[in-house]
Amino acid sequence: LNFFLVSPILNLPFAPVVHPMLEGIFNLLLSWAAMFAGFLSDEREEKPNLLPVLPIVIGMQFLTSAFLLPYLVTRSNEKSTTEVFQEDLSDAARIGGESRVLGPLLGFVGTGSIGWGLFARPEFGNFQERLASLGDLLSIDRVGSSFVVDLVIFGLFQGWLVDDDLKRRGIGDAEDLVLLRNVAKFVPFFGLAAYLIMRPSIPTRTEA
């Protein structure tokens, strides 16, 4: 499929013509998977995991929930007394995972993917016609159907890492930041994007 819609947007001659709703679902899924890079701080020298988090996040760009679920099951939990500083993080976690650009950028990509599915390729008709033809396609396309299943899985498990992430930021009490915590857990995709934008930063040792 057209990764992040680069080929069709640039009108490249080798870009395949794919059902726009399937393209939208696929690229929404990619941007959602990439948001889990915001949890790269879940692995540090003093908190190793059975499966390393950076390869998991990279693998999610190709096999999505097939990488996510084993990681969630096997990862180590954050201790309630954890003190984490920027200096404890890997370069990838500090530069990429903690970037304030991550949430708005991927939120924009996901929103654009939804818009693409609804309005791109006018030859696929109006919303009802698109939805009907997508249903016909998914009934015979097991890979396409798996994308829909992955969306459901992401929606169910996107909040799994939020409580531990807040502990790393000094927010250990479940009654603190209740609104942001619940938005991150229970509002699919956009809630996670908002969380990555609004969550407290991990301090440096000099700030502590």
C-alpha positions in Angstrom: 0.0 0.0 0.0 1.0 3.7 -0.3 3.0 4.3 2.9 2.0 7.7 4.4 0.3 8.5 1.1 3.5 9.9 -0.4 3.2 8.3 -3.8 -0.4 9.3 -4.6 0.0 12.8 -3.2 3.0 13.3 -5.4 1.2 11.6 -8.3 4.1 9.3 -8.9 3.6 7.1 -12.0 4.2 3.8 -10.1 1.7 4.6 -7.3 -0.9 1.8 -7.3 -4.6 2.7 -7.3 -6.0 1.4 -4.1 -9.4 1.9 -2.5 -9.1 5.2 -0.7 -10.8 4.0 2.5 -8.4 1.1 2.7 -5.5 3.5 2.1 -6.9 5.7 4.9 -7.2 2.8 7.3 -3.7 1.6 6.6 -2.1 5.0 7.0 -4.1 5.9 10.1 -2.8 2.6 11.5 0.8 3.5 10.6 0.6 6.9 12.3 -1.1 5.4 15.4 1.7 2.8 15.6 4.3 5.5 15.3 2.8 7.3 18.3 4.1 4.5 20.5 7.5 6.0 20.0 6.4 8.4 22.7 6.9 5.5 25.2 10.5 4.8 24.3 11.4 5.8 27.9 9.7 2.6 29.0 13.1 0.9 28.5 16.2 2.1 30.3 19.4 0.6 31.7 17.7 0.2 35.1 14.4 -1.1 33.6 15.2 -3.7 30.9 12.4 -5.4 29.1 12.4 -8.9 27.6 11.7 -7.4 24.2 13.5 -4.1 23.4 11.1 -1.3 22.8 12.8 0.5 19.8 12.7 -2.5 17.5 9.1 -3.1 18.6 8.0 0.4 17.6 9.9 0.0 14.2 8.3 -3.5 13.7 4.9 -2.0 14.3 5.2 -0.1 11.1 5.1 -3.4 9.3 3.2 -5.9 11.5 1.4 -3.5 13.9 -0.3 -5.4 16.7 1.7 -8.6 16.1 4.6 -6.6 17.7 2.7 -4.6 20.2 0.8 -7.3 22.1 3.9 -9.5 22.9 5.7 -6.4 24.1 2.8 -5.4 26.4 2.7 -8.9 27.9 6.4 -9.3 28.5 7.5 -5.7 29.5 8.5 -4.9 33.1 6.4 -2.6 35.2 7.5 0.8 36.4 8.0 1.0 40.2 5.9 3.5 42.0 9.0 5.1 43.5 10.7 5.5 40.1 12.7 8.7 39.5 13.6 9.1 35.9 15.7 11.9 34.3 16.5 12.8 30.8 20.0 11.6 31.3 18.7 8.1 31.9 17.1 7.8 28.5 18.6 6.6 25.3 19.3 9.1 22.5 16.2 7.7 20.6 14.0 8.1 23.6 15.3 11.6 24.6 15.3 13.1 21.1 12.5 11.2 19.4 10.2 9.8 22.1 10.2 13.1 24.1 9.8 15.4 21.1 6.8 17.7 21.3 6.5 17.4 17.5 5.5 13.7 17.7 1.9 14.2 18.8 0.8 17.0 16.4 2.7 15.6 13.5 1.2 12.1 13.7 -2.2 13.5 14.7 -2.0 15.5 11.4 -1.0 12.5 9.4 -3.8 10.4 11.0 -6.4 13.1 10.4 -5.2 13.4 6.8 -5.6 9.7 6.4 -9.2 9.9 7.5 -9.8 12.7 5.1 -8.2 10.8 2.3 -10.4 7.8 2.9 -13.5 10.0 2.8 -12.7 12.4 -0.1 -9.8 11.2 -2.2 -10.2 9.4 -5.5 -13.6 10.7 -6.5 -14.1 7.8 -8.9 -14.9 5.7 -5.9 -18.2 7.6 -5.3 -19.8 9.2 -2.3 -19.5 8.0 1.3 -22.2 5.3 1.0 -20.7 3.9 -2.2 -17.2 3.9 -0.7 -18.3 2.2 2.4 -20.2 -0.5 0.4 -17.3 -1.2 -1.9 -14.9 -1.3 1.1 -17.1 -3.9 2.7 -17.0 -6.0 -0.5 -13.3 -5.6 -0.6 -12.7 -6.6 3.0 -14.9 -9.7 2.6 -12.3 -11.1 0.3 -9.1 -9.4 1.4 -7.8 -10.9 4.6 -4.9 -8.5 4.9 -7.2 -5.5 4.6 -9.5 -7.0 7.2 -6.5 -7.4 9.5 -5.9 -3.6 9.4 -9.4 -3.1 10.8 -8.7 -5.6 13.6 -5.5 -3.8 14.3 -7.3 -0.5 14.7 -9.6 -2.1 17.3 -6.6 -3.6 19.1 -4.8 -0.2 19.2 -8.0 1.4 20.5 -8.2 -1.2 23.3 -4.6 -1.1 24.3 -3.3 2.4 23.6 -3.7 3.4 27.2 -1.8 0.3 28.6 1.5 2.3 29.0 0.0 5.6 30.1 0.1 5.1 33.9 3.7 4.0 33.9 4.6 6.9 31.6 3.1 9.3 34.1 5.1 7.7 36.9 8.3 8.5 35.1 7.1 12.1 35.0 6.5 12.3 38.7 2.7 11.8 38.5 2.3 8.6 40.5 -1.1 9.3 42.1 -4.0 8.0 40.0 -6.0 11.1 41.0 -3.5 13.4 39.4 -4.1 14.6 35.8 -7.3 12.5 35.7 -8.7 14.2 32.6 -5.5 13.9 30.6 -5.0 10.3 31.8 -8.5 9.3 30.8 -8.3 11.0 27.4 -5.1 9.2 26.7 -6.6 5.9 27.7 -10.1 6.0 26.3 -10.2 8.4 23.3 -8.8 6.4 20.3 -5.9 7.9 18.4 -6.7 11.6 19.1 -6.5 11.0 22.8 -3.0 9.6 22.5 -2.0 12.5 20.3 -3.3 15.0 22.8 -1.5 13.1 25.6 1.9 13.3 23.8 1.4 17.0 23.4 0.2 17.9 26.9 2.0 15.4 29.2 4.6 16.8 31.6 8.2 16.5 30.5 10.8 14.2 32.1 13.1 16.5 34.0 16.9 16.7 33.8 18.9 16.1 36.9 19.7 19.8 37.2 16.0 20.6 37.2 15.2 18.0 40.0 
